[in-house]
Amino acid sequence: MQRTIGIILVIIGAIGTLITGMQAMQDSETFSLFGLDIGVSSANWTPLIISVVILIIGVVMMRSGKRA
């Protein structure tokens, strides 16, 4: 049961990471100064961080479910 929940969390976390990661990259802005690209981010990184945490929890649950 724990392994199944872990797999579900991995899938949800991976999809969330891809979607929120692409959105955050689109919302980020850069400009060039003296030949260097400087990033000015207006993106909200919180959903991406939450998605990665869910992904990590899913991997941990999936691995601990295999051992039991």
MIVEX-240761 format. One record per residue: x, y, z of N, C-alpha, C, O in turn; residue in three letters. Coordinates in steps of 0.02 Angstrom, whole numbers, plus 32768, in hexadecimal, padded with zeros to 4 digits. Example, Ala and Ser with C-alpha at 12.3 -4.5 7.8 and 13.67 -1.06 7.14 Angstrom:
<recs>
REC   n_u   n_v   n_w  ca_u  ca_v  ca_w   c_u   c_v   c_w   o_u   o_v   o_w  residu
REC  8294  7EE4  8186  8267  7F1F  8186  8294  7F5B  8186  82C8  7F5A  81A7     ala
REC  8282  7F90  8162  82AC  7FCB  8165  8285  8002  818A  829E  8039  8192     ser
</recs>
This chain:
<recs>
REC   n_u   n_v   n_w  ca_u  ca_v  ca_w   c_u   c_v   c_w   o_u   o_v   o_w  residu
REC  8029  7FC4  8000  8000  8000  8000  802C  803F  8000  801E  806F  7FDC     met
REC  8060  803E  8029  808C  8079  802D  80B0  8083  7FEB  80BB  80BC  7FD6     gln
REC  80C2  804D  7FCA  80E5  8052  7F8A  80B6  8070  7F55  80CC  8099  7F2C     arg
REC  8076  805D  7F56  8046  8078  7F27  803C  80C3  7F31  803A  80E9  7F00     thr
REC  8036  80D7  7F70  802F  811F  7F7E  806E  8145  7F68  8069  817C  7F4E     ile
REC  80A8  8126  7F73  80E7  8145  7F5D  80E9  814E  7F12  8100  8182  7EFA     gly
REC  80D2  811D  7EEC  80D1  8122  7EA3  80A2  815A  7E8D  80B3  8180  7E60     ile
REC  8069  815E  7EAD  8038  8193  7E9C  8057  81D8  7EAB  8050  8206  7E83     ile
REC  8078  81DF  7EE4  8098  821F  7EF5  80D1  8230  7EC5  80DA  826B  7EB4     leu
REC  80F6  81FE  7EAF  812C  820A  7E7E  810E  8224  7E3D  8128  8254  7E20     val
REC  80D8  8206  7E26  80B9  821B  7DE7  809E  8263  7DEE  80AA  828D  7DC3     ile
REC  807A  8270  7E25  805F  82B3  7E30  8097  82E6  7E36  8094  831D  7E19     ile
REC  80CB  82D5  7E5C  8104  8303  7E65  8129  8311  7E25  813E  8349  7E18     gly
REC  8131  82DE  7DFB  8155  82E7  7DBB  812D  8313  7D8C  8148  8340  7D6C     ala
REC  80EC  8306  7D87  80C2  8330  7D5C  80C0  8378  7D76  80C6  83A7  7D4F     ile
REC  80B8  837F  7DB7  80B7  83C3  7DD4  80F9  83E8  7DCA  80F9  8424  7DBD     gly
REC  8130  83C3  7DD1  8172  83E2  7DC7  817B  83F9  7D7F  8194  8430  7D73     thr
REC  8166  83D1  7D50  816C  83E4  7D09  8141  8421  7CF9  8159  8451  7CDA     leu
REC  8103  841F  7D0F  80D5  8456  7CFE  80E9  8496  7D21  80EE  84CB  7D00     ile
REC  80F5  8494  7D62  8107  84D1  7D86  814D  84E9  7D73  815A  8525  7D74     thr
REC  817A  84BB  7D62  81BD  84CE  7D4C  81BB  84F4  7D0B  81DE  8527  7D03     gly
REC  8193  84DC  7CDB  818D  84FF  7C9B  816C  8543  7CA5  8181  8574  7C85     met
REC  813A  8546  7CD0  8118  8586  7CDD  8148  85B8  7CFD  8149  85F3  7CEB     gln
REC  8170  85A1  7D2D  819F  85CD  7D4E  81D4  85E6  7D1D  81EA  861F  7D21     ala
REC  81EA  85BB  7CF0  821C  85D0  7CBE  81FF  8604  7C8F  8222  8632  7C7A     met
REC  81BF  85FE  7C7D  819F  862E  7C51  8195  8671  7C74  8197  86A6  7C55     gln
REC  818A  866F  7CB6  817E  86AD  7CDC  81BE  86D1  7CEE  81BC  870B  7D03     asp
REC  81F8  86B0  7CE7  8238  86CE  7CF8  824E  86FC  7CBF  8242  86EE  7C84     ser
REC  8270  8732  7CD2  8288  8762  7CA1  82D3  876B  7CA9  82ED  8767  7CE1     glu
REC  82F6  8776  7C72  833D  8784  7C74  834C  87C2  7C4A  8327  87D3  7C1C     thr
REC  8384  87E2  7C5A  839C  8818  7C30  83E8  8815  7C2D  8408  87F7  7C58     phe
REC  8403  8832  7BFA  844B  882F  7BEE  846C  8870  7C05  8455  88A7  7BF5     ser
REC  84A2  8868  7C2C  84C7  88A2  7C45  8511  8893  7C3D  852B  8864  7C5D     leu
REC  8534  88B9  7C13  857B  88B0  7C06  858A  8868  7BEF  85BD  884C  7C01     phe
REC  855E  884C  7BC8  8569  8809  7BAD  8554  87D0  7BDB  855A  8796  7BC8     gly
REC  853B  87E0  7C17  8524  87AD  7C45  84D8  87AC  7C47  84B8  87E0  7C48     leu
REC  84BB  8770  7C48  8473  876A  7C50  8462  876A  7C9A  8479  873F  7CC0     asp
REC  843A  879B  7CAE  8427  87A2  7CF4  83DD  8791  7CF9  83B4  87AC  7CD5     ile
REC  83CD  8763  7D26  8387  874D  7D2E  8362  8775  7D61  8379  877F  7D99     gly
REC  8328  878D  7D4C  82FA  87AF  7D79  82BB  8784  7D7A  8296  8782  7D49     val
REC  82B0  8763  7DB1  827A  8733  7DB3  823C  8751  7DD3  823F  876E  7E0A     ser
REC  8205  8749  7DB1  81C5  875C  7DCE  819A  871E  7DD7  815E  8722  7DE5     ser
REC  81B9  86E4  7DD0  8195  86A5  7DD5  8188  8693  7E1E  81AE  86A6  7E4A     ala
REC  8152  866E  7E28  8142  8654  7E6A  815F  860D  7E6E  8146  85E0  7E4C     asn
REC  8192  8604  7E96  81B5  85C4  7E99  8196  8594  7ECC  81AA  8559  7ECD     trp
REC  8167  85AA  7EF4  8149  8580  7F28  8128  8541  7F0C  8135  850B  7F28     thr
REC  80FF  8544  7ED7  80E2  8506  7EBD  8116  84D4  7EA4  810D  8498  7EAB     pro
REC  814C  84ED  7E89  8182  84C0  7E71  81A3  849E  7EAC  81B1  8462  7EA9     leu
REC  81B0  84C2  7EE2  81CF  84A5  7F1D  81A1  8471  7F3C  81B8  843B  7F50     ile
REC  8160  847F  7F3F  8130  844F  7F5B  812E  8410  7F30  812B  83D8  7F4A     ile
REC  812F  8418  7EEE  812E  83DE  7EC1  816C  83B2  7ECA  8167  8375  7EC9     ser
REC  81A5  83D1  7ED2  81E3  83AB  7EDC  81E1  8386  7F1F  81F7  834D  7F24     val
REC  81C7  83A7  7F52  81C1  8386  7F94  8193  8349  7F8F  81A2  8314  7FAB     val
REC  815A  8350  7F6C  812C  8317  7F63  814F  82DF  7F3D  8147  82A5  7F4D     ile
REC  8176  82F1  7F0A  819C  82BF  7EE4  81CD  829A  7F11  81D2  825C  7F0D     leu
REC  81F1  82BD  7F3B  8222  829E  7F68  81FF  8271  7F9B  8216  823A  7FA8     ile
REC  81C8  8288  7FB7  81A2  825F  7FE7  818A  8220  7FC5  818C  81EA  7FE3     ile
REC  8173  8225  7F87  815C  81EB  7F62  8194  81B8  7F57  8189  817C  7F5F     gly
REC  81CF  81D1  7F46  8209  81A4  7F3B  821B  8181  7F7D  8228  8145  7F7D     val
REC  821B  81A6  7FB4  822C  8188  7FF5  81F8  8153  8008  820A  811D  801F     val
REC  81B9  8163  7FFE  8184  8132  800F  8188  80F5  7FE2  817D  80BC  7FF9     met
REC  8197  80FF  7FA3  819B  80C8  7F74  81D5  8099  7F87  81CE  805C  7F84     met
REC  820E  80B6  7F99  8248  808D  7FAB  823D  8069  7FEE  8251  802F  7FF5     arg
REC  821E  808B  801E  8213  806A  805E  81DD  8035  8058  81DC  8004  807F     ser
REC  81AF  803D  8029  817C  800A  801D  8199  7FCB  7FFE  817E  7F94  8009     gly
REC  81CF  7FD1  7FD9  81F0  7F96  7FBB  8212  7F6C  7FF0  8211  7F2E  7FEB     lys
REC  822F  7F8C  8021  8254  7F68  8055  8227  7F42  8084  823B  7F0E  809F     arg
REC  81EC  7F5A  808E  81BF  7F3A  80BE  81A0  7EFB  80A2  8179  7EDA  80C4     ala
</recs>
